[in-house]
Amino acid sequence: MEFDYFDKIRKIRTGIRFYSELLIEASWNMWNIKTRVGIFFFSLVAAFAGTYFLAPEAFSEAQSYTLFILIFSILLWATEAIPPFAVGIMIIGFLVYTMGNMEGATLSPQEISATWSDSVIWIFLGGFFLSEGMRKTNLDLSLFKKTLSIFGSNPNTLVLGIIIVTSVLSLIISNTATAAMVLASVMPLIDREGKDSMMSKAILISIPAAATFAGMMSMVSTPPNLIVVNVLKSKGYSVSFMQWFFLGFVPATILLVGFWLAVVKKYTSKVKGLDVSFANKALDLTNSMRLQRLTVIVILIITVGMWMFGSTLHIPTAGAAMVPIMFLPMMGIITAEDVRKLPWDTLMLVAGGLALGMAIKELLAPYYSQFLADMEFNMIAMMIIFAIVTVLFSNIMSSTATATIVINVAAIVLPPEQLLPVGLVVGLCASCGLFLPVSTPPNAIVFGTGLLKQKDFRLGGIFGAVIGTTIIILWVLLLQHFTTFFDYL
């Protein structure tokens, strides 16, 4: 009887603890929901108040509603009362309704809806297909093994190798997918070293920093690049894949090398040696897998080649993105289940940003431009101001949302000859926000492992904000005044 008594006591205690944890979790979830609902309605009221006080009497209904959705979107993106992609969907739905029913609308609902099929969306989708094909054929793991064979087990050079591999991948696929792939390939080493190891921290903070900084060089790596290119195109400036690569190469390279040296000084110089014998195990590949890997490599080379030489061959960047989208499913490498798992939320956010930018350009920009036409702005001062604003908000909210807002504000405020250099600065500086886990998707992916604390991201955040911003402004000024780069845009 004594055994049964204590057994019952233990069961009761276990039950109490279980239901207490459930109650605490439910209470916390309810608190979060109430807080988010409160912030949402606060943002809604603030947007109505802002529109009431800021909208001129000359505004049509369509212009007033555009100003409202601009203020409302900024507040929702900044507070994250609802997920960023949900804000993108809301923007499109709101504009489709208002543009079709309000007086003074110069945009049709069809034009707003067409942002879902914009070339920017197709370019990113092509990158997603490429990254999924590489993941399914274990090309990411092969890259890590190759990195080990080239750079060896020396802690300093191994971190450099991981940074280089991450940077190269960020040139051809999204930096978010790159961070996820590289992280998965290095997890066996992280597990062996332990979460408190200096080597583990060095690798984990290097992955998002490399993916984000290298993203400056590629139009397909991160949404802000394409958003800026899209706005510049609407103003008569055409930036090709290779021109953007040249633009981002110098600042990205300086930041990558500098960050590696900082990581070596803070972390890996204290690590004596590594055991990487686990990576010597050969991959078990069937003939079918080998054929699929070869197919992915061929498609990757063709796509990147078309992106690089598209302007010469008269092939649009979005057209090149169709190669992986069509042929990877056709060859059976990507299935319907794989397609359902792609990061569609990113595309929803980008589409919403494009729709908001279109509405600002058509309805708000003409009104404010007439008042600013005769005003003179110091270009260097504008570059510094827009750079600081971009980096600041890229650290606390989505860099895509930040770029969308900032570049469209710049398009309203600045004359065309100043918009180009300032726009390029905005696009590059959007890749300098690394201070918080939520600042960029690669940060969030690595933070999700539970192996890093928020303070671990300060190195990359300070490095990008201070050194990155300074280098970008100086580089764009150098290109503008001492080269012919701007003459070809």
Disulfide bonds with the S-S distance in Angstrom:
none
